[in-house]
Amino acid sequence: MLDETKIRKLLDDIRTAYEVGYQNDDLDTEAEKWGQIQILEWILSK
């Protein structure tokens, strides 16, 4: 199980991948990473 610190680090990594997809107009990567970001933020809000 991931603790909160590891989840936040993972979230930062995914945000970086999201930004790369955004900058390269890669809508598939951008959409996939945005969904992952939303899920992790929801988990952290609980």
VOBADREN-889726 format. One record per residue (C-alpha): residue in one letter; y, x, z. Coordinates in steps of 0.2 Angstrom, whole numbers, plus 2048, in hexadecimal, padded with zeros to 3 digits. Each point is the difference from the previous one (the first is absolute). Layout:
BEGIN
<node><zase>a</zase><c2>Y</c2><c1>X</c1><c3>Z</c3></node>
...
//
This chain:
BEGIN
<node><zase>m</zase><c2>800</c2><c1>800</c1><c3>800</c3></node>
<node><zase>l</zase><c2>811</c2><c1>806</c1><c3>7FC</c3></node>
<node><zase>d</zase><c2>80D</c2><c1>801</c1><c3>80E</c3></node>
<node><zase>e</zase><c2>812</c2><c1>7FB</c1><c3>7FD</c3></node>
<node><zase>t</zase><c2>806</c2><c1>812</c1><c3>7FC</c3></node>
<node><zase>k</zase><c2>7F3</c2><c1>802</c1><c3>7F2</c3></node>
<node><zase>i</zase><c2>804</c2><c1>7EF</c1><c3>7F9</c3></node>
<node><zase>r</zase><c2>813</c2><c1>805</c1><c3>800</c3></node>
<node><zase>k</zase><c2>7FB</c2><c1>810</c1><c3>7F7</c3></node>
<node><zase>l</zase><c2>7F6</c2><c1>7F7</c1><c3>7F3</c3></node>
<node><zase>l</zase><c2>80E</c2><c1>7F4</c1><c3>7FE</c3></node>
<node><zase>d</zase><c2>80C</c2><c1>80E</c1><c3>7FC</c3></node>
<node><zase>d</zase><c2>7F3</c2><c1>807</c1><c3>7F3</c3></node>
<node><zase>i</zase><c2>7FE</c2><c1>7F0</c1><c3>7F8</c3></node>
<node><zase>r</zase><c2>813</c2><c1>7FD</c1><c3>7FF</c3></node>
<node><zase>t</zase><c2>801</c2><c1>811</c1><c3>7F7</c3></node>
<node><zase>a</zase><c2>7F4</c2><c1>7FB</c1><c3>7F3</c3></node>
<node><zase>y</zase><c2>809</c2><c1>7F0</c1><c3>7FE</c3></node>
<node><zase>e</zase><c2>810</c2><c1>809</c1><c3>7FD</c3></node>
<node><zase>v</zase><c2>7F7</c2><c1>80B</c1><c3>7F3</c3></node>
<node><zase>g</zase><c2>7FA</c2><c1>7F0</c1><c3>7F7</c3></node>
<node><zase>y</zase><c2>811</c2><c1>7F9</c1><c3>801</c3></node>
<node><zase>q</zase><c2>809</c2><c1>80F</c1><c3>7F9</c3></node>
<node><zase>n</zase><c2>7F3</c2><c1>801</c1><c3>7F1</c3></node>
<node><zase>d</zase><c2>800</c2><c1>7ED</c1><c3>7FC</c3></node>
<node><zase>d</zase><c2>7EE</c2><c1>7FF</c1><c3>805</c3></node>
<node><zase>l</zase><c2>7FF</c2><c1>7EE</c1><c3>805</c3></node>
<node><zase>d</zase><c2>7ED</c2><c1>800</c1><c3>804</c3></node>
<node><zase>t</zase><c2>803</c2><c1>80E</c1><c3>80D</c3></node>
<node><zase>e</zase><c2>810</c2><c1>7F9</c1><c3>806</c3></node>
<node><zase>a</zase><c2>7F8</c2><c1>7EE</c1><c3>803</c3></node>
<node><zase>e</zase><c2>7F0</c2><c1>808</c1><c3>808</c3></node>
<node><zase>k</zase><c2>80A</c2><c1>80A</c1><c3>80C</c3></node>
<node><zase>w</zase><c2>80C</c2><c1>7F2</c1><c3>804</c3></node>
<node><zase>g</zase><c2>7F1</c2><c1>7F6</c1><c3>805</c3></node>
<node><zase>q</zase><c2>7F9</c2><c1>80D</c1><c3>80B</c3></node>
<node><zase>i</zase><c2>811</c2><c1>803</c1><c3>808</c3></node>
<node><zase>q</zase><c2>801</c2><c1>7EE</c1><c3>804</c3></node>
<node><zase>i</zase><c2>7EF</c2><c1>7FF</c1><c3>808</c3></node>
<node><zase>l</zase><c2>803</c2><c1>810</c1><c3>80B</c3></node>
<node><zase>e</zase><c2>811</c2><c1>7F9</c1><c3>806</c3></node>
<node><zase>w</zase><c2>7F8</c2><c1>7F0</c1><c3>805</c3></node>
<node><zase>i</zase><c2>7F2</c2><c1>809</c1><c3>809</c3></node>
<node><zase>l</zase><c2>80E</c2><c1>80A</c1><c3>809</c3></node>
<node><zase>s</zase><c2>80A</c2><c1>7F1</c1><c3>805</c3></node>
<node><zase>k</zase><c2>7F1</c2><c1>7F9</c1><c3>80A</c3></node>
//
